[in-house]
Amino acid sequence: MNPPEFILAVIFLVFAFRIISHRMGVPTGLGRRMDRFGGPVQDSGEPLRLREEVHELKERIKVLERITVEKENSLAKEIESLRDR
C-alpha cells in the first residue's frame, strides 16, 4: 500500500468510527454525552440552573451598561454646559 492510499484508508476509518460511535451514543470527547437518539444527556438540573444564572447575569450586565451610558451622556452634557459659560 503506497502512502496516499494509506492516508485515505486512515481518513475513511476515522470517519466510519465517528459515525458508528455517534449512532451508538458514545461520548464524543467534547464533554457531552449523547442519548441513543442523538440528543444530549441531561444528568441533573445543574445545566438548567447554570443557564438561568447566565441569563440573570446577562440582564444585570445590560442594566450596568445602560447606567454607564446614561452617566456618559449626562457627563457629556455637563461638560458642554461648562464650555458654553
C-alpha positions in Angstrom: 0.0 0.0 0.0 1.5 3.3 -1.0 1.4 6.4 1.2 -1.6 8.2 -0.4 -3.7 5.0 -0.2 -2.8 4.6 3.4 -3.7 8.2 4.3 -7.1 7.8 2.5 -7.7 4.5 4.4 -7.0 6.1 7.7 -9.3 9.0 7.0 -12.0 6.6 5.9 -11.6 4.5 9.1 -11.8 7.6 11.3 -14.9 8.8 9.5 -16.6 5.4 9.8 -15.8 5.0 13.5 -17.1 8.6 14.2 -20.4 7.7 12.5 -20.7 4.4 14.4 -19.8 5.9 17.7 -22.3 8.8 17.2 -25.1 6.3 16.4 -24.2 4.3 19.5 -24.3 7.3 21.7 -20.6 7.1 22.7 -19.3 10.4 24.2 -17.6 12.5 21.6 -14.8 13.7 23.8 -16.2 17.2 23.8 -17.6 16.8 27.3 -21.0 15.9 26.1 -22.8 12.6 26.2 -25.5 11.7 23.7 -28.5 9.5 24.2 -29.4 6.8 21.8 -31.4 9.2 19.7 -28.5 11.7 19.3 -29.7 14.2 21.8 -27.6 15.5 24.8 -28.0 13.6 28.0 -29.1 15.7 31.0 -27.5 14.4 34.2 -29.2 16.7 36.7 -30.8 20.1 37.0 -27.3 21.8 37.1 -27.2 22.8 33.3 -30.6 24.4 33.6 -29.6 26.2 36.8 -26.4 27.4 35.1 -28.4 28.6 32.0 -30.7 30.6 34.3 -27.7 32.1 36.2 -26.1 33.1 32.9 -29.4 34.7 31.8 -29.6 36.7 35.1 -26.0 37.8 34.8 -26.6 39.0 31.2 -29.6 41.0 32.4 -27.5 42.6 35.1 -24.8 43.5 32.6 -27.4 45.1 30.4 -28.6 47.3 33.3 -25.0 48.2 34.1 -24.3 49.1 30.5 -27.4 51.3 30.4 -26.4 53.0 33.6 -22.9 53.8 32.3 -24.2 55.0 29.0 -26.6 57.3 30.8 -23.8 58.6 33.0 -21.6 59.3 30.0 -24.4 61.2 28.3 -25.1 63.3 31.4 -21.4 63.9 31.9 -21.0 65.0 28.3 -24.0 67.4 28.8 -22.4 68.8 31.9 -19.1 69.4 30.0 -20.9 71.1 27.2 -22.7 73.4 29.6 -19.4 74.3 31.2 -17.9 75.1 27.8 -20.8 77.4 27.0 -20.2 79.6 30.0 
